[in-house]
Amino acid sequence: MTTIAVRSPTENLKSKFTHYWSLTKPLQSGLLLATGLAGYMSARCPVLNIGTILGLTGSLFLAIAGSTVLNMWWDRDIDARMGRTKKRATSKGLVNENEVLRVGLILSVLGVGWAVAMDTLYGLIVFAGLFFDVVIYSMWLKRRTAWSIVWGGVSGAMPILAGRALGLGAMDWIGAMLALGILFWIPTHTLTFSMKFVKDYADACVPTFPSTYGLAVTRVTIAVSSMLAALAMIVAGYGIGMAWGFLRLLGVLSAGLLILAIAMTFRPSERVNFGLFKYASIYMLAAMILVVLEVM
C-alpha cells in the first residue's frame, strides 16, 4: 500500500514562503539594497537618521524584490529552457503564475508607494529603476538585443542614485558618478556570466554579447567597462571626501578588478572568467562598505 504524505498548513505556508523568497534573488537584491544604503550614507550620518534608514531599507527592498519577482514571472518560459534556471519555482510550476504576478505587483506598488510617501524625488527614482528593469529591460529588449544589458545597468544604478538623492534632497554630480560606477560595473558582472552560460542563453534564444559579437569583443568590452567602473568609483570617493587611506584601498581594489579584466582579455580561461565574476561582486560590496565607513 502506498502512503501519501499530507502536508500541514504550516508546512505548506513555509514551502510557499521559501519559493517566493527564492524568486526575489536575495543575494542580488541584498547587494542592490546595500548600494542604496551606501548612497544615502554618503550624504547623511545613519546614526542620526535611523527612521529614514529603516524607511529606505523597507521601501527599496520591496521595490527591488517586486521587480525581481515580476521578471521571474515574465521570463518563466525561457528560464524553463536554460539549465541554470530550469529549477526555479516559476520554471517548475511550483507556484501559480497568476499568483506570482499579483505578488510582484503588490510588492512593487508597496515599495514605490512607500518611497514616494517618504520623498517625491526619491520615489520617482525608485520607480524609474523598476520601470527600466521590468518594462524596458525584461519585457522589451532582453529577447531582442544584446544591448539590453545597458538598460539593465541603468536600472541597477538607480538604488544608489535614489539613496543619495534621499540624503541630499536633490541629485548631484557625486550621485551621478556613483550611479555610473554601478552602470559600468554591471557589464563586468553580467558579461562574464553570459560567457560562462553561453549555451543556456542560445537554447533560450536570448541574444548576448558572446553570441552576437563573439568572445574577443566581449572580453574587450568587459575590460573597458571595468576600467570605467573603477574610475567612476574613485572619482566619487574623492568627491565624497573619502580619507586617503580609504581612497588608496579603493584604488587597490580597483586595480584588482582591472588586472582580472586584462588577464581575461589576453589570457582567457574558465578559471579567470569565474574569478572575475566573483570578484566583481566582492569589489562592489567592498566599495559600498568604504563609502559607509567614511561617514561613520
C-alpha positions as a Markdown table, in Angstrom:
| # | Residue | x | y | z |
|---|---|---|---|---|
| 1 | Met | 0.0 | 0.0 | 0.0 |
| 2 | Thr | 1.3 | 3.5 | -1.0 |
| 3 | Thr | 1.3 | 6.1 | 1.8 |
| 4 | Ile | 0.6 | 9.7 | 0.6 |
| 5 | Ala | 2.2 | 12.3 | 2.8 |
| 6 | Val | -0.1 | 15.1 | 3.7 |
| 7 | Arg | 1.5 | 18.5 | 4.5 |
| 8 | Ser | 0.1 | 20.6 | 7.3 |
| 9 | Pro | -1.0 | 24.2 | 6.6 |
| 10 | Thr | 2.2 | 25.4 | 8.4 |
| 11 | Glu | 4.4 | 23.3 | 6.1 |
| 12 | Asn | 2.5 | 24.5 | 3.0 |
| 13 | Leu | 2.9 | 28.1 | 4.1 |
| 14 | Lys | 6.6 | 27.6 | 4.8 |
| 15 | Ser | 7.1 | 25.9 | 1.4 |
| 16 | Lys | 5.4 | 28.8 | -0.4 |
| 17 | Phe | 7.4 | 31.4 | 1.5 |
| 18 | Thr | 10.6 | 29.5 | 0.5 |
| 19 | His | 9.6 | 29.5 | -3.1 |
| 20 | Tyr | 8.7 | 33.2 | -3.2 |
| 21 | Trp | 11.8 | 34.2 | -1.2 |
| 22 | Ser | 14.0 | 32.5 | -3.8 |
| 23 | Leu | 12.2 | 34.4 | -6.5 |
| 24 | Thr | 13.4 | 37.7 | -5.0 |
| 25 | Lys | 17.1 | 36.6 | -5.6 |
| 26 | Pro | 18.1 | 37.5 | -2.0 |
| 27 | Leu | 21.8 | 37.9 | -2.8 |
| 28 | Gln | 21.3 | 40.1 | -5.8 |
| 29 | Ser | 18.6 | 42.1 | -4.1 |
| 30 | Gly | 20.7 | 42.5 | -1.0 |
| 31 | Leu | 23.6 | 43.9 | -3.0 |
| 32 | Leu | 21.4 | 46.4 | -4.7 |
| 33 | Leu | 19.9 | 47.4 | -1.4 |
| 34 | Ala | 23.4 | 47.8 | 0.0 |
| 35 | Thr | 24.2 | 50.3 | -2.8 |
| 36 | Gly | 21.1 | 52.3 | -1.9 |
| 37 | Leu | 22.0 | 52.4 | 1.7 |
| 38 | Ala | 25.6 | 53.5 | 0.8 |
| 39 | Gly | 24.2 | 56.2 | -1.4 |
| 40 | Tyr | 22.2 | 57.6 | 1.4 |
| 41 | Met | 25.0 | 57.3 | 3.9 |
| 42 | Ser | 27.4 | 59.1 | 1.6 |
| 43 | Ala | 25.2 | 62.2 | 2.3 |
| 44 | Arg | 23.8 | 61.7 | 5.8 |
| 45 | Cys | 25.0 | 60.1 | 9.0 |
| 46 | Pro | 23.0 | 56.9 | 9.6 |
| 47 | Val | 23.2 | 57.2 | 13.4 |
| 48 | Leu | 21.2 | 60.4 | 13.4 |
| 49 | Asn | 18.7 | 59.3 | 10.8 |
| 50 | Ile | 17.7 | 55.8 | 11.9 |
| 51 | Gly | 14.0 | 56.3 | 11.0 |
| 52 | Thr | 14.9 | 57.3 | 7.4 |
| 53 | Ile | 17.4 | 54.4 | 7.1 |
| 54 | Leu | 14.6 | 52.0 | 8.1 |
| 55 | Gly | 12.2 | 53.5 | 5.7 |
| 56 | Leu | 14.8 | 53.4 | 2.9 |
| 57 | Thr | 15.6 | 49.8 | 3.6 |
| 58 | Gly | 11.9 | 48.7 | 3.6 |
| 59 | Ser | 10.8 | 50.7 | 0.6 |
| 60 | Leu | 13.8 | 49.9 | -1.5 |
| 61 | Phe | 13.8 | 46.2 | -0.7 |
| 62 | Leu | 10.1 | 45.9 | -1.5 |
| 63 | Ala | 10.6 | 47.7 | -4.9 |
| 64 | Ile | 13.7 | 45.6 | -5.8 |
| 65 | Ala | 12.0 | 42.4 | -4.7 |
| 66 | Gly | 8.8 | 43.3 | -6.6 |
| 67 | Ser | 10.7 | 44.0 | -9.8 |
| 68 | Thr | 12.7 | 40.8 | -9.5 |
| 69 | Val | 9.5 | 38.7 | -8.9 |
| 70 | Leu | 7.9 | 40.3 | -12.0 |
| 71 | Asn | 11.0 | 39.5 | -14.0 |
| 72 | Met | 10.7 | 35.9 | -12.9 |
| 73 | Trp | 7.1 | 35.8 | -13.9 |
| 74 | Trp | 7.8 | 37.3 | -17.4 |
| 75 | Asp | 10.9 | 35.1 | -18.1 |
| 76 | Arg | 9.3 | 31.8 | -16.8 |
| 77 | Asp | 9.2 | 30.3 | -20.4 |
| 78 | Ile | 12.9 | 31.0 | -21.2 |
| 79 | Asp | 14.0 | 30.1 | -17.7 |
| 80 | Ala | 12.5 | 26.6 | -18.3 |
| 81 | Arg | 14.8 | 26.1 | -21.3 |
| 82 | Met | 18.1 | 27.0 | -19.5 |
| 83 | Gly | 20.0 | 24.5 | -17.4 |
| 84 | Arg | 20.9 | 27.0 | -14.7 |
| 85 | Thr | 17.3 | 28.4 | -14.2 |
| 86 | Lys | 15.1 | 25.4 | -15.0 |
| 87 | Lys | 14.8 | 24.6 | -11.3 |
| 88 | Arg | 13.3 | 27.9 | -10.3 |
| 89 | Ala | 9.9 | 27.8 | -8.8 |
| 90 | Thr | 8.3 | 29.6 | -11.7 |
| 91 | Ser | 10.0 | 27.3 | -14.3 |
| 92 | Lys | 9.0 | 24.1 | -12.5 |
| 93 | Gly | 5.4 | 25.2 | -11.9 |
| 94 | Leu | 5.8 | 25.1 | -8.1 |
| 95 | Val | 3.9 | 28.4 | -7.8 |
| 96 | Asn | 0.8 | 29.7 | -9.7 |
| 97 | Glu | 1.8 | 32.1 | -12.4 |
| 98 | Asn | -1.1 | 34.4 | -11.7 |
| 99 | Glu | -0.3 | 34.5 | -8.1 |
| 100 | Val | 3.4 | 35.3 | -8.9 |
| 101 | Leu | 2.2 | 38.3 | -11.0 |
| 102 | Arg | 0.0 | 39.5 | -8.1 |
| 103 | Val | 2.8 | 39.2 | -5.6 |
| 104 | Gly | 5.2 | 41.0 | -7.8 |
| 105 | Leu | 2.7 | 43.8 | -8.4 |
| 106 | Ile | 1.8 | 44.1 | -4.7 |
| 107 | Leu | 5.5 | 44.3 | -3.6 |
| 108 | Ser | 6.3 | 46.8 | -6.4 |
| 109 | Val | 3.3 | 49.1 | -5.5 |
| 110 | Leu | 4.1 | 49.0 | -1.8 |
| 111 | Gly | 7.8 | 49.7 | -2.4 |
| 112 | Val | 7.2 | 52.6 | -4.8 |
| 113 | Gly | 4.3 | 54.0 | -2.8 |
| 114 | Trp | 6.3 | 54.0 | 0.4 |
| 115 | Ala | 9.2 | 55.6 | -1.4 |
| 116 | Val | 7.0 | 58.4 | -2.8 |
| 117 | Ala | 5.5 | 59.0 | 0.6 |
| 118 | Met | 9.0 | 59.5 | 2.1 |
| 119 | Asp | 10.2 | 61.9 | -0.7 |
| 120 | Thr | 8.9 | 62.6 | -4.1 |
| 121 | Leu | 12.3 | 62.7 | -5.9 |
| 122 | Tyr | 13.4 | 59.5 | -4.1 |
| 123 | Gly | 10.2 | 57.8 | -5.1 |
| 124 | Leu | 10.5 | 58.8 | -8.8 |
| 125 | Ile | 14.0 | 57.4 | -9.0 |
| 126 | Val | 12.9 | 54.2 | -7.3 |
| 127 | Phe | 10.0 | 53.9 | -9.8 |
| 128 | Ala | 12.4 | 54.7 | -12.7 |
| 129 | Gly | 14.6 | 51.8 | -11.6 |
| 130 | Leu | 11.7 | 49.4 | -11.5 |
| 131 | Phe | 10.3 | 50.6 | -14.9 |
| 132 | Phe | 13.7 | 50.3 | -16.6 |
| 133 | Asp | 14.2 | 46.8 | -15.1 |
| 134 | Val | 10.8 | 45.2 | -15.8 |
| 135 | Val | 9.4 | 47.1 | -18.8 |
| 136 | Ile | 12.4 | 48.3 | -20.8 |
| 137 | Tyr | 15.0 | 45.6 | -20.0 |
| 138 | Ser | 13.0 | 42.4 | -19.4 |
| 139 | Met | 9.8 | 42.9 | -21.4 |
| 140 | Trp | 11.0 | 44.9 | -24.3 |
| 141 | Leu | 14.7 | 44.4 | -25.0 |
| 142 | Lys | 16.1 | 41.2 | -23.4 |
| 143 | Arg | 14.8 | 38.9 | -26.1 |
| 144 | Arg | 15.7 | 41.3 | -28.9 |
| 145 | Thr | 19.2 | 42.7 | -28.5 |
| 146 | Ala | 22.4 | 42.1 | -26.6 |
| 147 | Trp | 22.4 | 45.8 | -25.7 |
| 148 | Ser | 19.6 | 45.2 | -23.3 |
| 149 | Ile | 22.3 | 45.0 | -20.6 |
| 150 | Val | 22.8 | 48.8 | -20.8 |
| 151 | Trp | 19.2 | 49.3 | -19.7 |
| 152 | Gly | 19.7 | 46.6 | -17.1 |
| 153 | Gly | 22.7 | 48.6 | -15.9 |
| 154 | Val | 20.6 | 51.8 | -15.7 |
| 155 | Ser | 18.1 | 50.1 | -13.5 |
| 156 | Gly | 20.8 | 48.7 | -11.3 |
| 157 | Ala | 22.3 | 52.1 | -10.9 |
| 158 | Met | 19.0 | 53.6 | -9.6 |
| 159 | Pro | 19.2 | 52.4 | -6.0 |
| 160 | Ile | 22.4 | 54.2 | -5.2 |
| 161 | Leu | 21.2 | 57.3 | -7.0 |
| 162 | Ala | 17.9 | 57.2 | -5.1 |
| 163 | Gly | 19.7 | 56.8 | -1.8 |
| 164 | Arg | 22.0 | 59.7 | -2.4 |
| 165 | Ala | 19.0 | 61.9 | -3.6 |
| 166 | Leu | 17.1 | 61.0 | -0.4 |
| 167 | Gly | 20.0 | 62.0 | 1.7 |
| 168 | Leu | 20.5 | 65.4 | -0.1 |
| 169 | Gly | 17.0 | 66.2 | -1.2 |
| 170 | Ala | 18.4 | 66.6 | -4.7 |
| 171 | Met | 20.7 | 65.0 | -7.3 |
| 172 | Asp | 24.3 | 66.0 | -7.6 |
| 173 | Trp | 27.4 | 65.0 | -9.6 |
| 174 | Ile | 28.7 | 62.7 | -6.9 |
| 175 | Gly | 25.4 | 60.7 | -7.0 |
| 176 | Ala | 25.8 | 60.6 | -10.8 |
| 177 | Met | 29.3 | 59.2 | -10.5 |
| 178 | Leu | 28.2 | 56.6 | -8.0 |
| 179 | Ala | 25.5 | 55.6 | -10.4 |
| 180 | Leu | 27.9 | 55.5 | -13.3 |
| 181 | Gly | 30.2 | 53.2 | -11.2 |
| 182 | Ile | 27.3 | 50.7 | -10.9 |
| 183 | Leu | 26.3 | 51.2 | -14.5 |
| 184 | Phe | 29.8 | 50.3 | -15.8 |
| 185 | Trp | 30.2 | 47.6 | -13.2 |
| 186 | Ile | 27.1 | 45.6 | -14.3 |
| 187 | Pro | 28.6 | 44.6 | -17.7 |
| 188 | Thr | 31.6 | 43.2 | -15.9 |
| 189 | His | 29.2 | 41.1 | -13.8 |
| 190 | Thr | 26.7 | 40.1 | -16.4 |
| 191 | Leu | 29.0 | 39.5 | -19.4 |
| 192 | Thr | 31.3 | 37.1 | -17.5 |
| 193 | Phe | 28.1 | 35.3 | -16.6 |
| 194 | Ser | 26.8 | 35.2 | -20.2 |
| 195 | Met | 30.2 | 33.8 | -21.3 |
| 196 | Lys | 30.0 | 31.0 | -18.8 |
| 197 | Phe | 26.4 | 30.1 | -19.8 |
| 198 | Val | 26.5 | 31.0 | -23.5 |
| 199 | Lys | 24.9 | 27.7 | -24.4 |
| 200 | Asp | 22.0 | 28.2 | -22.0 |
| 201 | Tyr | 21.2 | 31.6 | -23.5 |
| 202 | Ala | 21.5 | 30.2 | -27.0 |
| 203 | Asp | 19.0 | 27.4 | -26.1 |
| 204 | Ala | 16.6 | 30.1 | -24.8 |
| 205 | Cys | 17.2 | 32.3 | -28.0 |
| 206 | Val | 18.3 | 35.2 | -25.8 |
| 207 | Pro | 20.9 | 37.4 | -27.6 |
| 208 | Thr | 24.1 | 38.1 | -25.7 |
| 209 | Phe | 27.4 | 39.8 | -26.4 |
| 210 | Pro | 29.2 | 36.5 | -26.8 |
| 211 | Ser | 26.6 | 35.1 | -29.3 |
| 212 | Thr | 26.3 | 38.4 | -31.2 |
| 213 | Tyr | 29.8 | 39.8 | -31.3 |
| 214 | Gly | 32.0 | 36.9 | -30.2 |
| 215 | Leu | 34.1 | 36.2 | -27.2 |
| 216 | Ala | 37.0 | 38.5 | -28.2 |
| 217 | Val | 34.8 | 41.6 | -28.4 |
| 218 | Thr | 33.0 | 40.6 | -25.2 |
| 219 | Arg | 36.3 | 40.4 | -23.3 |
| 220 | Val | 37.4 | 43.8 | -24.5 |
| 221 | Thr | 34.0 | 45.2 | -23.5 |
| 222 | Ile | 34.5 | 43.8 | -20.0 |
| 223 | Ala | 38.0 | 45.3 | -19.7 |
| 224 | Val | 36.8 | 48.8 | -20.8 |
| 225 | Ser | 33.7 | 48.6 | -18.6 |
| 226 | Ser | 35.8 | 47.5 | -15.6 |
| 227 | Met | 38.2 | 50.4 | -16.1 |
| 228 | Leu | 35.3 | 53.0 | -16.4 |
| 229 | Ala | 33.6 | 51.5 | -13.3 |
| 230 | Ala | 36.8 | 51.7 | -11.2 |
| 231 | Leu | 37.5 | 55.3 | -12.4 |
| 232 | Ala | 33.9 | 56.4 | -11.6 |
| 233 | Met | 34.1 | 54.9 | -8.1 |
| 234 | Ile | 37.4 | 56.5 | -7.3 |
| 235 | Val | 36.2 | 59.9 | -8.6 |
| 236 | Ala | 33.0 | 59.5 | -6.5 |
| 237 | Gly | 35.1 | 58.6 | -3.4 |
| 238 | Tyr | 37.2 | 61.7 | -3.9 |
| 239 | Gly | 34.1 | 63.8 | -4.3 |
| 240 | Ile | 32.6 | 62.4 | -1.0 |
| 241 | Gly | 35.8 | 63.4 | 0.7 |
| 242 | Met | 37.0 | 59.9 | 1.4 |
| 243 | Ala | 40.1 | 59.7 | 3.6 |
| 244 | Trp | 43.3 | 59.0 | 1.7 |
| 245 | Gly | 43.6 | 55.6 | 3.4 |
| 246 | Phe | 40.2 | 54.5 | 2.3 |
| 247 | Leu | 40.8 | 56.1 | -1.2 |
| 248 | Arg | 44.1 | 54.2 | -1.6 |
| 249 | Leu | 42.3 | 50.9 | -0.5 |
| 250 | Leu | 39.6 | 51.6 | -3.1 |
| 251 | Gly | 42.4 | 52.1 | -5.6 |
| 252 | Val | 43.9 | 48.7 | -4.7 |
| 253 | Leu | 40.6 | 47.0 | -5.0 |
| 254 | Ser | 40.0 | 48.7 | -8.4 |
| 255 | Ala | 43.5 | 47.6 | -9.6 |
| 256 | Gly | 42.5 | 44.0 | -8.8 |
| 257 | Leu | 39.4 | 44.4 | -10.9 |
| 258 | Leu | 41.4 | 45.8 | -13.8 |
| 259 | Ile | 44.1 | 43.1 | -13.5 |
| 260 | Leu | 41.5 | 40.3 | -13.7 |
| 261 | Ala | 39.7 | 42.0 | -16.7 |
| 262 | Ile | 43.0 | 42.4 | -18.6 |
| 263 | Ala | 44.0 | 38.9 | -17.8 |
| 264 | Met | 40.7 | 37.6 | -19.2 |
| 265 | Thr | 41.3 | 39.7 | -22.3 |
| 266 | Phe | 44.8 | 38.4 | -23.1 |
| 267 | Arg | 44.9 | 35.1 | -21.2 |
| 268 | Pro | 41.3 | 33.9 | -21.2 |
| 269 | Ser | 40.3 | 30.8 | -19.3 |
| 270 | Glu | 37.3 | 29.5 | -17.5 |
| 271 | Arg | 39.1 | 30.0 | -14.1 |
| 272 | Val | 39.9 | 33.7 | -14.8 |
| 273 | Asn | 36.3 | 34.3 | -16.1 |
| 274 | Phe | 34.8 | 32.7 | -12.9 |
| 275 | Gly | 37.3 | 34.6 | -10.8 |
| 276 | Leu | 36.3 | 38.0 | -12.3 |
| 277 | Phe | 32.6 | 37.2 | -12.0 |
| 278 | Lys | 33.0 | 36.6 | -8.2 |
| 279 | Tyr | 35.5 | 39.4 | -7.6 |
| 280 | Ala | 33.2 | 41.9 | -9.3 |
| 281 | Ser | 30.5 | 41.4 | -6.6 |
| 282 | Ile | 33.1 | 41.5 | -3.9 |
| 283 | Tyr | 34.6 | 44.7 | -5.3 |
| 284 | Met | 31.3 | 46.5 | -5.4 |
| 285 | Leu | 30.3 | 45.4 | -1.9 |
| 286 | Ala | 33.7 | 46.4 | -0.6 |
| 287 | Ala | 33.4 | 49.8 | -2.3 |
| 288 | Met | 30.0 | 50.4 | -0.7 |
| 289 | Ile | 31.4 | 49.4 | 2.8 |
| 290 | Leu | 34.2 | 52.0 | 2.3 |
| 291 | Val | 31.6 | 54.7 | 1.4 |
| 292 | Val | 29.7 | 53.8 | 4.6 |
| 293 | Leu | 32.8 | 53.7 | 6.8 |
| 294 | Glu | 33.8 | 57.2 | 5.6 |
| 295 | Val | 30.7 | 58.8 | 7.2 |
| 296 | Met | 30.6 | 56.6 | 10.4 |
